[in-house]
Amino acid sequence: MNMETNKIFAALLVAGIIAMLGGFISQLAMHPHELEEAAYEIEAAEDGAGGGHDGAPVETGPESIADLMASADIERGKKLSRACMACHTMDQGGESRQGPPLWGVAGRSVASIGGFAYSDAMKAHGGKWDVESLNAFLWNPKKTLSGTKMNYRGVKKPEDRAALVAYLQSLK
């Protein structure tokens, strides 16, 4: 290395040390005062309902899509399934990707594709993928099944979930 490179390296090293020392000194100089009790109380609604600013209850799960299934648009579900194809295949005999293949998922036992590394939560879940279990899982996978590996936010609109479930039911 030449002298110029050494100077630059030394300057960066000294700047880093000064920044670290500044952090340590500020920690020593500041002594936050911890309160023994809250400075003010936040009152809950008397009926026990939580909610937003308008007092509406917090959503705890998906609405049923049973009534929507009769008019669910399979073609819309097919379009919505494009988001699923980032991790799943929809083809008969399709291979596992980040997620298992979805051909025949409706009516299939949960965590039943051999050779796919399901999460412990999914293995322990049991049951079959019926309309309501697919609805709940597609609504919010992480809330419905804590510990799932599925990294997807979910489908919020009940009409979209119904269309997607109808499409998944057609894959047989």
N, C-alpha and C positions, 0 to 999 in steps of 0.2 A: 504494500500500500504506500501511496505517496503521502506527503505531509498534508496536502489539502484535504484528502479523504479522511485522514486522522482528525483534522480540525472539525470537520463536519460531524463525524461520529461522536467526538467529545462534546460538541455543542448540543447534540440531540440527547446524549446521556445526561449532561448537566441539567438540561431543561426538564427531562423526566424526573430527575431526583428532586429538583426544586418544586415541581408540581406535586410530587408525593409528600414532600415535607410540608407544603402548604396545606394539604389535606389533613395531615396528622396534627398540625398546630391548630387548625380551625376546630378539630374535634376536641382538643384540650381546652380551647378558649370558650367553647359553647357548652353550657350545662343546661339542657332542657329540663323544665320543671314538670314532673309527672303528677297529674291530678289524681287524688284518691277516688274521686267519683266524677261522673260526667258534669260538665259545667251547665248543661241544660238537658232536659229529658225530651225525647221524641215520643209523642203519644201515638199508640196504635189505635186503629179503628175499634169501636166498642163491639162490633159484631164479629171481630176477629178476621175480617176480610183484609187482605193486603191489596196493593194496587198501585196504580200510577197516580198522577196528579189529579185525575178526574175521579178517583175512588173506584175505578173498575177493577175487578178481581184479576190477579196475575194468572196468566195461562199456565195450567199445570200439565196439560197433555193435549193431544190432538183431538179435534172434533171427529165424530164418527163419519165415515164416508159411505156407510151402507146405503143410504138413500140416493147418493150420487152415482153409485155403481151402475144403476140401470141406464143412465144417460151418459156414462163416461165415454169419452172420445178416444178410441184406441190409437188413431193416427196422431192425435196430440200427445198421447203417452209415448208413442214411438219417437216423436221429436224431443220430448223431455228426456228420454233415455240416453240421448247423446252425452249428457253430463256423466252418466253412469259408465259409459264406454271408456272413460279415461282409466278406469281400474278394473272393469268387468267386461267379459265377452257376452254377447247375446246369442251366439250361434250354438246349434245343437252339437254336442260333443266338444264345445269350446274349451280351451285350456284356461287354467287359473292364471290370473295376473296378480296384481296387488290384492284383488278381491276374487272370490270364486265366480265361476260362470253362472249366469242368471237364467239360462235356458231351463225351463221347468221348475223354477224356484217356487211358484205358487203351488201350494199343496205339499211341497217337499219338507222333510224334517229339517229343523234348524241344525246347522253345522254338520251336514251329512255328506259333503263332497270329499271323497277320499283323497289324501295327498295334499289337501290345503291346510295351511297352518292357522287354524282359527284361534282367536283369543280365548283365554280361560273363561272369560265371562260368557262368550258365545257358546262354548261347549257346555257350560253349566246351565244355560238358559232352557234348552229343551223345547219341546212342542213342535208345531208345524207352522209354516208360513201361510197363514190364511189372510183374508182381507184385513181384519183388524190388526193382526201382528205386523203385516207389511205397512199398513197405515201408520201405526205408532213408530216403527223403525224409520220409515221414510220421513216422518215429521221431524225427528231430531234423534239421530242414532246415538249420540253420546248421552242424552238425557234418558232415552228409553232403555238403553243397555249400557250402564256405566262399565267402563273397561273394554269396550269394543275397540277394535283396531280401525274401524271405518272412520276416516277423517273427512266427513262431509257435513255441512251445516244443516241440511235437510230441506224439505219442500214444505213451505209454509201454507200455501193455498190448498184447501181441501179438494177443490176441483182438479187441481194439477195432480195431487196424490191419487185421486180416484182414476184419472186418466192413465197415470203411470202403473197403478196396480192392474187396471184392465189390460194394458199392454203386456205386463208380465204374465198375466193369466193366459194370454193368447200364445205365449211361447211354449207350445207343447207339441 
